[in-house]
Amino acid sequence: MASGETITTSGYIAHHLTNFKVGSGFWTFHLDTLIVSGALGLIVFGSMAVLASKASSGVPRGWQNFFEMVLGFVNQQVKDTYHGNSPIVAPLAITIFVWVFIMNAMDLIPVDFLPIVAQQVGAAAGADPHHVYFKVVATTDPNLTFAMSITVFLIMIWMNFQVKGIGGFMHEIFTVPFGPKLAPVNLLFRIVEDIAKPISLSLRLFGNMYAGEMVFILIALLGVWQLPLALPWALFHILIITLQAFVFMMLTIVYMSMASESH
């Protein structure tokens, strides 16, 4: 919040958990989520593209060595989990892991830093800084996590049709797991199962990152007394942000593997 203004604890928390929005109703856009996720994607994947263009065949060093370790780790998870033959699974897994991790890592930036910068920019543009909002951690926005999970879900459906064909996919929907005599029950089970996948995938990431951000905000309310708590929580949070990126990636690989298997 702007300096010189008295603000309550609830007001401080609400301010940090409010998105920078434009539009109304269904067509409301969270600009901070779009800006942060888009900028991070361009920076990270642009940097990876530059490194790939300059990569040497000798012993890797520096950032090349780091990114090769990450790519090798993710590629090994794909080989161990996915037993189909699709050229998009490994790139999809790498994109998800790196992008989700870097968006989660924004949680490690002090909670007041970028919102205050946004307020200063808003004030320079003539806006009331008290009403300038900016959420830094894009994965605390369920709109982003649902968008990612729905994208994974649509790719999964497309892969089902590609691998099994229309007839094979329909046969699986109506005959698994109880056989053709219980086709309506099989269909109901399949609908519930498929709807649960994107919901659980998105809410797991959103819930964990939202809770972590809330803890950082509560620690920031302690003022100068936050230092003994902020560092241990930040160190522990590194494990959380890595684990959440890994879980989102692994579930994506598992869903793709299930779509490529015939029962």
C-alpha positions, 0 to 999 in steps of 0.5 A: 500500500502507499506510504502514509496510509493507515491500513488494517490487517485484513485490508493489507491481505485483501490488497495483495490477493486482488488481481489487476482486472479489466473488463466485467463478467465473463470477459474479465481479464487478470492483466497481472496474471497474463503479464507475469506468465507471458513475460516469464515464458518469453524470458525463460524459453527465449533464453533456452532457445538462445542457449540451444543455438549456441550449445557446444558438443563438448563438456557443457558449462554454466547455464548450458550445463544447468538446462541440460540437467533439467532437460535430462531429468524431465526426459527420463521421467517421460521415458519411465512413465510414458510408453507410447510413441508421441513426439509432443509428450517430452516437449510438453512435460519440459514446458510445463515443468519449467514454466510452472516452476518459474511462475511458482518461484515468483513467490520468493520475491518480497511480497511488497516489492513488485506491488509497490512498483506497480503502484508507483507506475500507476501513480505516474500514469494518473491512477489512484495508487490505493486502487492499483493491484498486482498479484505477482504469483500467477499460479495463485490465480485459478484462472491460469491453473484451470487454463493449463489443466484444460489445455492438458485435458484437450491434448489428452482427448486429442491423443485418445482419438489419434492413437485409438481412432474414433471407434477404438476410443468410443469402444473404450468409453462404453465398455471399460471397466464393466463390459458392454452390458453396462455401457451407461454405467461405464459412460458415467464413470468415464465422464466423472473420471475425465472431469475430475482430471483437470479439476484436481490438476488445477486446484492442487497447484492453485491451493498449494501456491495460494496457501504459500503466498498467504503465509508470506503475506502474514509473515510480512505483517510482522514488520521487522520481526519477519526476518527470523521467519521469512528466510526459513519459510522461503527455504522450505518453500523452494521445496514446495514450488519444485514439488508442485511443478513436478507433480503437475508435470508427472500427472500430465505425463500419466494422463498422456500415457493413459490416453495412448494405452489400449485396454 
